[in-house]
């Protein structure tokens, strides 16, 4: 089973698009609303993934940093998203 975490804020249009794409692909995800803990998310991503993030959504699949919505969409369209999914 795949583990998908998505860090979002409620009004972010790219967050909404990312969740819709994940759902369309049949991927269950855990959503983390970071509206009130954005700085904590920034710290976690810096420490765990060595990434300096400043936007949402931020997507992790099976402990692999994917990036934001456009990164997720690009992986999907190129067929490379399957490389991150458990078979």
MDTraj code that builds the backbone (N, CA, C; nanometers):
import mdtraj as md
import numpy as np

residues = "UNK UNK UNK UNK UNK UNK UNK UNK UNK UNK UNK UNK UNK UNK UNK UNK UNK UNK UNK UNK UNK UNK UNK UNK UNK UNK UNK UNK UNK UNK UNK UNK UNK UNK UNK UNK UNK UNK UNK UNK UNK UNK UNK UNK UNK UNK UNK UNK UNK UNK UNK UNK UNK UNK UNK UNK UNK UNK UNK UNK UNK UNK UNK UNK UNK UNK UNK UNK UNK UNK UNK UNK UNK UNK UNK UNK UNK UNK UNK UNK UNK UNK UNK UNK UNK UNK UNK".split()
xyz = np.array([
    [0.0839, -0.1184, 0.0000],
    [0.0000, 0.0000, 0.0000],
    [0.0883, 0.1246, 0.0000],
    [0.0539, 0.2179, -0.0840],
    [0.1300, 0.3414, -0.0950],
    [0.0974, 0.4361, 0.0192],
    [0.1988, 0.5087, 0.0626],
    [0.1814, 0.6123, 0.1633],
    [0.2001, 0.7463, 0.0947],
    [0.0931, 0.8253, 0.0944],
    [0.0979, 0.9559, 0.0297],
    [0.0605, 1.0608, 0.1332],
    [0.1481, 1.1589, 0.1511],
    [0.1220, 1.2714, 0.2409],
    [0.1215, 1.3975, 0.1566],
    [0.0218, 1.4812, 0.1816],
    [0.0124, 1.6076, 0.1094],
    [-0.0091, 1.7194, 0.2116],
    [0.0771, 1.8183, 0.2051],
    [0.0733, 1.9329, 0.2962],
    [0.0035, 2.0464, 0.2228],
    [-0.1039, 2.0968, 0.2814],
    [-0.1929, 2.1899, 0.2115],
    [-0.2373, 2.3047, 0.3013],
    [-0.3050, 2.3996, 0.2371],
    [-0.3863, 2.4985, 0.3069],
    [-0.5244, 2.4932, 0.2419],
    [-0.6284, 2.5295, 0.3144],
    [-0.7656, 2.5113, 0.2639],
    [-0.8010, 2.5876, 0.1363],
    [-0.7411, 2.7018, 0.1124],
    [-0.7823, 2.7827, -0.0017],
    [-0.6867, 2.7760, -0.1204],
    [-0.5870, 2.6943, -0.1132],
    [-0.4856, 2.6848, -0.2190],
    [-0.5409, 2.6098, -0.3408],
    [-0.5490, 2.6764, -0.4575],
    [-0.6034, 2.6088, -0.5756],
    [-0.5172, 2.4928, -0.6253],
    [-0.3856, 2.5035, -0.6097],
    [-0.2993, 2.3935, -0.6522],
    [-0.3120, 2.2738, -0.5578],
    [-0.3423, 2.2998, -0.4310],
    [-0.3682, 2.1910, -0.3363],
    [-0.4931, 2.1141, -0.3784],
    [-0.5945, 2.1874, -0.4162],
    [-0.7198, 2.1261, -0.4596],
    [-0.6954, 2.0416, -0.5852],
    [-0.6186, 2.0940, -0.6798],
    [-0.5862, 2.0191, -0.8015],
    [-0.5065, 1.8928, -0.7699],
    [-0.4110, 1.9044, -0.6790],
    [-0.3278, 1.7893, -0.6430],
    [-0.4118, 1.6800, -0.5778],
    [-0.4997, 1.7183, -0.4876],
    [-0.5859, 1.6188, -0.4215],
    [-0.6787, 1.5528, -0.5229],
    [-0.7278, 1.6300, -0.6180],
    [-0.8161, 1.5748, -0.7212],
    [-0.7394, 1.4746, -0.8075],
    [-0.6167, 1.5075, -0.8472],
    [-0.5366, 1.4157, -0.9281],
    [-0.5065, 1.2879, -0.8509],
    [-0.4663, 1.3015, -0.7247],
    [-0.4390, 1.1828, -0.6437],
    [-0.5623, 1.0949, -0.6329],
    [-0.6773, 1.1553, -0.6105],
    [-0.8023, 1.0785, -0.6003],
    [-0.8369, 1.0127, -0.7330],
    [-0.8199, 1.0846, -0.8434],
    [-0.8466, 1.0293, -0.9756],
    [-0.7592, 0.9074, -1.0028],
    [-0.6375, 0.9108, -0.9523],
    [-0.5442, 0.7992, -0.9699],
    [-0.5704, 0.6856, -0.8720],
    [-0.6687, 0.7043, -0.7843],
    [-0.7018, 0.6012, -0.6859],
    [-0.6029, 0.5920, -0.5720],
    [-0.5290, 0.6991, -0.5475],
    [-0.4305, 0.7004, -0.4397],
    [-0.4904, 0.7647, -0.3151],
    [-0.4963, 0.6894, -0.2083],
    [-0.5388, 0.7457, -0.0808],
    [-0.4251, 0.8310, -0.0272],
    [-0.4602, 0.9375, 0.0412],
    [-0.3577, 1.0262, 0.0935],
    [-0.3971, 1.0770, 0.2321],
    [-0.2956, 1.1186, 0.3041],
    [-0.3153, 1.1841, 0.4321],
    [-0.2874, 1.3317, 0.4105],
    [-0.3867, 1.4133, 0.4407],
    [-0.3733, 1.5573, 0.4216],
    [-0.3307, 1.6226, 0.5525],
    [-0.2325, 1.7092, 0.5433],
    [-0.1824, 1.7841, 0.6587],
    [-0.2082, 1.9323, 0.6320],
    [-0.3028, 1.9887, 0.7028],
    [-0.3335, 2.1315, 0.6887],
    [-0.2267, 2.2096, 0.7642],
    [-0.1486, 2.2879, 0.6919],
    [-0.0378, 2.3622, 0.7532],
    [-0.0645, 2.5122, 0.7582],
    [-0.1906, 2.5488, 0.7461],
    [-0.2251, 2.6905, 0.7475],
    [-0.1720, 2.7604, 0.8724],
    [-0.1811, 2.6930, 0.9864],
    [-0.1355, 2.7547, 1.1116],
    [0.0001, 2.7026, 1.1572],
    [0.0607, 2.6120, 1.0806],
    [0.1912, 2.5574, 1.1198],
    [0.2866, 2.5540, 0.9999],
    [0.2771, 2.6557, 0.9159],
    [0.3568, 2.6595, 0.7936],
    [0.5068, 2.6580, 0.8240],
    [0.5482, 2.7358, 0.9217],
    [0.6914, 2.7417, 0.9555],
    [0.7434, 2.6059, 1.0032],
    [0.6604, 2.5317, 1.0726],
    [0.6988, 2.3970, 1.1175],
    [0.7188, 2.3059, 0.9968],
    [0.6291, 2.3152, 0.8964],
    [0.6431, 2.2357, 0.7745],
    [0.7743, 2.2695, 0.7036],
    [0.8049, 2.3983, 0.6932],
    [0.9283, 2.4422, 0.6280],
    [1.0487, 2.3790, 0.6969],
    [1.0471, 2.3777, 0.8283],
    [1.1579, 2.3199, 0.9054],
    [1.1690, 2.1692, 0.8813],
    [1.0561, 2.1001, 0.8814],
    [1.0554, 1.9550, 0.8602],
    [1.1120, 1.9200, 0.7228],
    [1.0683, 1.9924, 0.6195],
    [1.1155, 1.9627, 0.4845],
    [1.2639, 1.9933, 0.4694],
    [1.3099, 2.0953, 0.5364],
    [1.4516, 2.1280, 0.5323],
    [1.5347, 2.0179, 0.5984],
    [1.4902, 1.9730, 0.7151],
    [1.5651, 1.8717, 0.7896],
    [1.5551, 1.7337, 0.7258],
    [1.4370, 1.6932, 0.6859],
    [1.4159, 1.5561, 0.6371],
    [1.4574, 1.5378, 0.4915],
    [1.4302, 1.6373, 0.4072],
    [1.4542, 1.6215, 0.2642],
    [1.5591, 1.7163, 0.2084],
    [1.6099, 1.8078, 0.2920],
    [1.7066, 1.9042, 0.2436],
    [1.6477, 2.0018, 0.1434],
    [1.5178, 2.0244, 0.1532],
    [1.4467, 2.1124, 0.0600],
    [1.4045, 2.2403, 0.1298],
    [1.4222, 2.3499, 0.0606],
    [1.3745, 2.4781, 0.1097],
    [1.2419, 2.5048, 0.0401],
    [1.1333, 2.4873, 0.1123],
    [1.0003, 2.5029, 0.0520],
    [0.9368, 2.6323, 0.1000],
    [0.8554, 2.6892, 0.0110],
    [0.7880, 2.8135, 0.0484],
    [0.6443, 2.8172, -0.0016],
    [0.5985, 2.7050, -0.0568],
    [0.4627, 2.6990, -0.1109],
    [0.3973, 2.5660, -0.0743],
    [0.2680, 2.5614, -0.0940],
    [0.1925, 2.4374, -0.0836],
    [0.1231, 2.4164, -0.2170],
    [0.0905, 2.2946, -0.2520],
    [0.1078, 2.1739, -0.1736],
    [0.2519, 2.1243, -0.1795],
    [0.2846, 2.0420, -0.0844],
    [0.4086, 1.9652, -0.0847],
    [0.3661, 1.8194, -0.0733],
    [0.4182, 1.7359, -0.1625],
    [0.3709, 1.5985, -0.1739],
    [0.4862, 1.5011, -0.1522],
    [0.4586, 1.4011, -0.0690],
    [0.5539, 1.2942, -0.0398],
    [0.4850, 1.1622, -0.0750],
    [0.5511, 1.0789, -0.1532],
    [0.4970, 0.9466, -0.1850],
    [0.5997, 0.8425, -0.1437],
    [0.5574, 0.7535, -0.0533],
    [0.6443, 0.6462, -0.0039],
    [0.7807, 0.7001, 0.0389],
    [0.7771, 0.8069, 0.1175],
    [0.8960, 0.8728, 0.1716],
    [0.9854, 0.9360, 0.0657],
    [0.9335, 0.9548, -0.0556],
    [1.0066, 1.0236, -0.1616],
    [0.9453, 1.1615, -0.1824],
    [1.0291, 1.2622, -0.1766],
    [0.9822, 1.3982, -0.1994],
    [0.9460, 1.4137, -0.3465],
    [0.8222, 1.4533, -0.3739],
    [0.7752, 1.4737, -0.5108],
    [0.7817, 1.6207, -0.5479],
    [0.7373, 1.7065, -0.4589],
    [0.7318, 1.8503, -0.4861],
    [0.5891, 1.8974, -0.4793],
    [0.5547, 1.9911, -0.5660],
    [0.4207, 2.0479, -0.5668],
    [0.3327, 1.9861, -0.6735],
    [0.2210, 2.0531, -0.6997],
    [0.1247, 2.0005, -0.7959],
    [0.1853, 1.9851, -0.9351],
    [0.2571, 2.0855, -0.9827],
    [0.3107, 2.0773, -1.1189],
    [0.4127, 1.9641, -1.1314],
    [0.4853, 1.9361, -1.0237],
    [0.5792, 1.8233, -1.0238],
    [0.5034, 1.6910, -1.0314],
    [0.3970, 1.6806, -0.9521],
    [0.3142, 1.5603, -0.9529],
    [0.2526, 1.5388, -1.0907],
    [0.1979, 1.6443, -1.1474],
    [0.1346, 1.6346, -1.2788],
    [0.2361, 1.5941, -1.3860],
    [0.3549, 1.6511, -1.3810],
    [0.4592, 1.6186, -1.4789],
    [0.5002, 1.4721, -1.4682],
    [0.5151, 1.4225, -1.3455],
    [0.5488, 1.2810, -1.3269],
    [0.4396, 1.1923, -1.3842],
    [0.3142, 1.2285, -1.3576],
    [0.2019, 1.1508, -1.4074],
    [0.1993, 1.1502, -1.5605],
    [0.2091, 1.2673, -1.6215],
    [0.2017, 1.2775, -1.7671],
    [0.3175, 1.2079, -1.8375],
    [0.4338, 1.2038, -1.7735],
    [0.5505, 1.1393, -1.8338],
    [0.5524, 0.9889, -1.8096],
    [0.4622, 0.9401, -1.7239],
    [0.4606, 0.7976, -1.6905],
    [0.5594, 0.7598, -1.5821],
    [0.6325, 0.8576, -1.5300],
    [0.7343, 0.8284, -1.4292],
    [0.6803, 0.8201, -1.2870],
    [0.5536, 0.8563, -1.2671],
    [0.4954, 0.8480, -1.1332],
    [0.4961, 0.7044, -1.0829],
    [0.4803, 0.6086, -1.1734],
    [0.4793, 0.4680, -1.1343],
    [0.6097, 0.4244, -1.0666],
    [0.7196, 0.4941, -1.0954],
    [0.8476, 0.4617, -1.0326],
    [0.8437, 0.4861, -0.8808],
    [0.7506, 0.5699, -0.8365],
    [0.7401, 0.6029, -0.6949],
    [0.6335, 0.5210, -0.6226],
    [0.5567, 0.4468, -0.6986],
    [0.4452, 0.3709, -0.6400],
    [0.4826, 0.2251, -0.6195],
    [0.4342, 0.1699, -0.5090],
    [0.4554, 0.0288, -0.4810],
    [0.3656, -0.0523, -0.5722],
    [0.4164, -0.1589, -0.6206],
    [0.3383, -0.2418, -0.7131],
    [0.2769, -0.3601, -0.6442],
])
top = md.Topology()
chain = top.add_chain()
for i, resn in enumerate(residues, 1):
    res = top.add_residue(resn, chain, resSeq=i)
    for name in ("N", "CA", "C"):
        top.add_atom(name, md.element.get_by_symbol(name[0]), res)
traj = md.Trajectory(xyz[None], top)
